[in-house]
């Protein structure tokens, strides 16, 4: 058996592939989103508005399939004032340790 000729077989992405933004139509929104992630130590919950705006731009410019943002996990009522910088906005997550005791984890 010749191992050099074998190629790994993977599974395609769930949503399929999508074109790259060659013309930079959504570049500024992508940069805003990436800056937000970096500023908030890659906590995606704190950048939901920016993420939504970026994905909407991609859909508007036919860079991805148009899909209802609610189906992608976004609520239509999200605004910048709804960002999880506010205390108590899904910041506390509980997890069980190996002994079944629940402990609070603050993100």
Secondary structure, DSSP 8 states (H G I E B T S, - for coil): --GGG--------TT------TT-TTHHHHHHHHHHHHHTTT-GGGGHHHHHHHHHHHHHTTSS----TTTTT--TT--GGGSTTSTTSS-EEEEE-TTS-EEEEE-
